[in-house]
């Protein structure tokens, strides 16, 4: 675990968790339960999820059961600091928030000319194809000095090429933007490319861009969009109230709660601090620095050394980062499924990038339904009866037509070839229909 100072901005965990007590009898007619009564013990040891926030079906009760089983309700010593705290971990983008905060930061940065011109676009990623290098060089030009800001606010072609490669891993002309060999359950080049786009900036500068993008995204109306280049992008982001309440309740019940994201760590930190996460509890892509400035390199995980992104928190990479940073498991062992005592109790995510660590959870697996094949196959198969599938809390998706190809093409193999999703005993998960949706 890194020894880093908490961010100066944002609320502290204590402030977030402190509840206000009505000052007058008119505000509340309920007296505090007497010490030693069942009600008092329940209030002390069994923190409850808010009943004022809507969850699908019986999902609140399922999550409450997991909290009660692993938290202070069944283990009151946790309240006094006795015993090892159970761990909960959540993805960030589209799990804790509606819409992607990394994209919000990129969008704001493009609108404000914050991307610096590299000497060669091929330097930014070892997987960038010659076609993508040519497309970016042509679109963004060479008149801007190396290391100076590109005029992406007005240069439609340059902004378009960057956005298309980031989102679709292809050029505006439809050519593949990344090629080569990588472990498809440990990284994806277009995700690793995001912090690489900010090379030359300090982490403090990147945090300031994320903060400005956050302010704009929270101010934009729900459902609003914006034009960047010729791309139409979501203009808004919102924190999910249900997820904030879940995190607060977990903390009150003695859980140690983390964020594990495939975004850039400084960006995720700006957003996570407002839900009480300090920097040591926010795990994301960690760029290597040179004289305080972001480089194209990234920290490794397990037995994978520093590189240009071979082991980011992505699918199996999220397991590795959790094992390494939370449970202090080093080397190749960090990639492996651990015994229950060294696994998270509760995990939550929205996409296939989250499926491994969410599936590793021992008490509850929360899946926010964005129609992602492998995650939803496991969620609907519900092999251990502890999966909690919930529609997005804001603008949920309609039912997916045709269902999920679990038996044939929902599992992402290390070489990128799709195959069947299998249970721990090796049996194949049958195709699943979309049953829990907006």
Buried (B, 14 or more C-beta within 10 A) or exposed (E): EEEEEBBEEBEEBEEBBEEEEEEEEEEEEEEEBEEEEEEEBBEBBBBBBBEEBEBBEEBBEBBBBBBBBBBBBEBBEBBEEEEEBBBBBBBBBBBBBBBBBBBBBBBBBBBBBBBBBBEEBBBBBBBBBEBBBBBBBBBBBEEBEEEEBBBBBEBBBBBBBBBBBBBEBBBBEEBEBBBEEBBBBBBBBBBBBBBBBBBBBBBEBBBBBBBBBBEBBBEBEEEEEBEBBEBEBBBBBBBBBBBBBBBBBBBBBBBBBBBBBBBBBBBBBBBBBBBBBBBBBBBBBBBBEEEEBBBBBBBBBBEBEEBBBBBBBBBBBBBBBBBBBBBEBEEEEBBEBBEEEBBBBBBBBBBBBBBBBBBBBBBBBBBBBBBBBBBBBBBBBBBBEBBBBBBBBBBBEEBBEEBBBBBEBBBBEEEEEBEBBEEEEEEBBEBBEBEBBE
